Amino acid sequence: MITNSVVMLQKARAEHYAVPAFNVNNLEWGKELLRAAEKLQSPVILQVTGGAAQYMGSFRLAYDLLVDLHEAMHITVPVAIHLDHGNYHQALETIGVGFTSVMFDGAKLPLAENLAKTNDLRTVTSQHQISLEAEVGTIGGEEDGLIANGEIAAIPDAVQMAQVGVDMLAVGIGNIHGQYPADWKGLNFAHLQKIDEAIFAATGKRLPLVLHGGSGIDDDQIRRAIELGIAKINVNTEGQLAFHDGIRKYVLADKDLEGKNFDPRIFLTAGSDQLEAMCEDRIRVFGSAGKA
């Protein structure tokens, strides 16, 4: 069923696994992400950025595509359709379109403005039973052409954002978007634990925390982050690399020159198959298989 992210993330937090949040970039991606989640009976969050929506045509088109795929493929696992890294206006737009979950990325704004706009969106999302994700501490790397250096989220900032009443909170703990460099120092688990404990002390709740830049992090670090409160893990670059690798191998082996393999319905299958395999692998590592 198509739903918001609230119950699936609260369950994940309580049972110490993470819900995969896969970015959708086109029709093929939507199909393979849903196929993998259904096969392994995992809840899943399908994310659309502003850049992906522009590529596909609009947020409305992306939403309709995913809803139609969900129905046509007879998907039974919980699925949230989520805005990833949206600004304030994109959050309002996707709420109007029908998205069941939104992320307002105000991390680059002054904290007071980030808190105020998140609070305004909390009012709107509450009225429509839509889940809301916010962020404190800029995530490093590149996302849709925006480049930022990784930061460690300030604990008081995280606490104030949690007190707004968001359903999930993305925190900077040394993670970055895109591919991790060879000299990356890893996730800061001590800081993650401090953030979680401070939020619990202030609110009395274990808020589902979000790990952005989940592609390429060592599996042991992923599992440790989940133990410390991460309940949603974003994956995009890993999917892009898998999709590209499948197609590249297909072309280098001259498979595209055989028969009518130039037909995109055949040609793209090489990338799609590898994308689905990547999704299944991440679902198993995140521990969400069988949790639907």
C-alpha positions in Angstrom: 0.0 0.0 0.0 1.0 3.6 -0.5 1.4 5.3 2.8 3.5 7.9 4.7 6.8 7.0 6.3 5.7 7.3 10.0 4.8 3.8 11.0 7.4 2.1 8.9 10.2 4.2 10.4 9.0 4.0 14.0 8.9 0.2 13.5 12.3 0.2 12.0 13.7 2.3 14.9 12.1 0.0 17.5 13.3 -3.2 15.8 16.8 -2.0 14.8 16.7 -2.1 11.1 16.6 0.6 8.4 14.1 1.3 5.7 15.8 1.7 2.3 15.1 5.1 0.7 15.9 4.7 -3.0 16.0 7.6 -5.4 13.9 7.2 -8.6 15.3 8.6 -11.8 13.1 7.1 -14.5 10.6 4.4 -15.3 13.1 1.6 -15.2 14.3 2.6 -11.7 10.7 2.8 -10.4 10.0 -0.8 -11.6 13.2 -2.3 -10.3 13.0 -0.7 -6.9 9.4 -1.8 -6.4 10.3 -5.3 -7.7 13.1 -5.7 -5.3 11.1 -4.5 -2.3 8.2 -6.8 -3.1 10.4 -9.8 -3.7 12.1 -9.4 -0.3 8.9 -8.1 1.4 10.6 -4.9 2.6 9.0 -1.6 3.2 10.5 1.0 0.9 10.7 4.8 0.4 10.8 6.0 -3.2 12.4 9.4 -3.4 12.2 12.1 -6.1 14.5 15.1 -6.1 13.7 18.3 -7.9 16.3 17.4 -10.6 14.7 14.0 -11.2 11.3 15.6 -11.4 12.5 18.0 -14.0 14.1 15.2 -16.0 10.9 13.1 -15.9 8.6 16.0 -16.6 7.2 17.2 -13.3 6.6 16.1 -9.7 3.0 15.3 -10.8 4.3 13.0 -13.6 6.7 11.3 -11.2 4.0 10.7 -8.6 1.5 9.4 -11.2 4.2 7.1 -12.6 4.9 5.5 -9.2 1.3 5.1 -8.3 0.5 3.5 -11.6 3.5 1.1 -11.3 2.4 0.3 -7.8 -1.0 -0.7 -9.0 0.1 -2.5 -12.2 2.7 -4.6 -10.4 0.3 -5.5 -7.5 2.7 -4.3 -4.9 1.7 -5.3 -1.4 4.5 -3.9 0.8 4.3 -0.4 2.4 5.6 2.2 -0.1 6.1 5.9 0.7 6.5 8.5 -2.2 8.9 11.0 -0.8 10.4 14.4 -1.8 14.1 14.3 -1.4 16.1 17.5 -0.6 13.2 19.8 -1.4 13.1 23.5 -0.8 10.1 25.1 0.9 8.2 25.7 -2.3 8.9 22.1 -3.6 7.6 20.7 -0.3 4.3 22.6 -0.7 4.1 21.6 -4.4 4.6 17.9 -3.7 2.1 17.9 -0.8 -0.4 19.3 -3.3 0.5 16.7 -5.9 -0.1 13.8 -3.5 3.3 12.8 -2.2 2.9 11.0 1.1 6.2 12.1 2.6 8.4 15.2 2.2 11.9 16.3 3.1 12.4 20.0 3.6 16.1 20.7 3.3 16.7 24.0 5.2 20.2 23.0 6.5 21.9 25.8 4.5 19.6 28.4 6.0 20.1 30.2 9.3 18.8 27.9 12.0 16.0 30.2 13.0 14.7 30.3 9.4 15.1 26.5 9.0 13.1 26.0 12.2 10.4 28.4 11.3 9.8 27.0 7.8 10.0 23.4 9.1 7.4 24.3 11.7 5.1 25.8 9.0 5.4 22.6 7.0 4.8 20.5 10.1 1.4 22.2 10.4 0.5 21.5 6.8 1.8 17.9 6.8 0.0 17.1 10.0 -3.3 18.2 8.4 -2.8 15.8 5.5 -1.2 12.9 7.3 2.1 13.4 5.4 5.4 12.5 7.1 8.0 15.3 7.4 11.8 15.0 7.3 14.1 17.9 8.2 17.9 18.2 8.2 20.5 19.9 10.4 24.2 19.9 9.6 24.9 20.1 5.9 25.6 16.7 4.3 28.8 16.8 2.3 29.4 15.9 -1.4 27.2 16.6 -4.4 23.4 16.3 -4.7 21.7 17.5 -7.9 24.7 19.8 -8.7 24.9 21.3 -5.2 28.2 20.7 -3.5 28.8 21.0 0.2 31.5 20.1 2.7 30.4 17.5 5.3 29.5 18.9 8.7 28.8 17.4 12.1 25.3 18.4 13.2 25.3 20.7 16.3 23.5 18.8 19.1 21.4 21.8 20.2 20.3 22.4 16.6 19.2 18.7 16.3 17.3 18.9 19.6 15.5 22.1 18.5 14.5 20.5 15.2 13.2 17.4 16.9 11.1 19.6 19.2 9.4 21.0 16.2 7.8 17.5 15.8 9.3 16.2 12.6 8.9 12.5 11.9 12.5 11.9 11.0 15.7 13.9 11.1 18.7 13.8 8.8 21.9 14.6 10.7 25.4 15.2 9.5 27.8 12.7 11.1 30.6 12.8 8.5 28.5 11.3 5.7 28.6 12.7 2.2 26.6 12.5 -1.1 28.2 10.8 -4.0 31.3 8.6 -4.0 33.4 8.5 -0.9 37.1 9.5 -1.3 39.8 7.1 -0.3 40.8 9.3 2.7 37.2 9.5 4.1 37.4 9.1 7.9 34.1 7.2 8.4 31.0 8.0 10.3 31.2 9.7 13.7 29.3 7.2 15.9 30.1 8.9 19.1 28.4 12.1 17.8 25.4 10.1 16.5 24.9 8.6 19.9 25.1 12.0 21.6 22.5 13.4 19.2 20.2 10.5 19.8 20.5 10.7 23.6 20.1 14.5 23.6 16.9 14.3 21.6 15.5 11.5 23.9 16.3 13.6 26.9 14.5 16.6 25.5 11.5 14.9 24.0 11.2 11.5 25.7 11.1 9.8 22.2 13.5 7.9 20.1 13.2 9.8 16.9 14.0 7.9 13.6 17.3 9.4 12.4 18.2 9.5 8.7 21.6 8.7 7.0 22.0 10.6 3.8 24.8 9.5 1.4 24.3 5.9 2.2 26.0 4.7 -1.0 29.4 3.2 -0.5 29.6 3.1 3.3 31.1 -0.1 4.6 28.4 -2.6 5.7 29.7 -2.8 9.2 29.4 1.0 9.6 25.9 0.8 8.2 24.9 -1.8 10.8 26.5 0.1 13.6 24.7 3.3 12.6 21.4 1.4 12.6 22.1 0.2 16.2 22.5 3.8 17.2 19.2 5.1 15.8 19.5 5.3 12.0 16.1 4.1 10.6 16.2 5.5 7.0 19.1 5.2 4.7 19.3 7.1 1.4 20.7 5.3 -1.7 21.2 7.0 -5.1 24.8 6.9 -6.3 25.1 3.2 -5.7 22.1 2.7 -8.0 23.6 4.9 -10.6 26.9 3.0 -10.5 25.1 -0.3 -10.7 22.9 0.7 -13.6 25.9 2.2 -15.5 28.0 -0.8 -14.9 25.4 -3.2 -16.2 25.0 -1.2 -19.4 28.7 -0.6 -19.9 29.5 -4.4 -19.7 26.7 -5.1 -22.1 28.1 -2.6 -24.7 31.7 -3.6 -24.2 30.7 -7.3 -24.9 28.9 -6.1 -28.1 25.6 -7.5 -26.9 23.9 -4.4 -28.1 25.0 -5.3 -31.7 23.2 -8.7 -31.6 19.8 -8.9 -33.3 17.5 -6.1 -32.1 19.3 -5.6 -28.8 19.5 -1.9 -29.7 15.8 -1.7 -28.7 15.8 0.3 -25.5 13.3 -2.1 -24.0 16.1 -4.7 -24.3 19.1 -2.5 -24.1 18.2 -1.0 -20.7 17.5 -4.4 -19.2 21.3 -4.9 -18.6 21.3 -1.9 -16.3 18.0 -2.6 -14.7 18.9 -6.2 -13.7 22.1 -4.9 -11.9 20.1 -2.1 -10.3 17.6 -4.7 -8.9 20.4 -6.8 -7.6 21.9 -3.7 -5.8 18.5 -3.0 -4.2 18.2 -6.5 -2.9 21.7 -6.4 -1.5 21.0 -3.1 0.4 17.7 -4.4 1.7 19.4 -7.4 3.2 22.2 -5.3 4.7 19.8 -2.8 6.2 17.8 -5.6 7.8 14.4 -4.7 6.3 13.8 -7.9 4.4 10.6 -9.6 5.6 9.7 -6.5 7.7 6.7 -5.6 5.5 
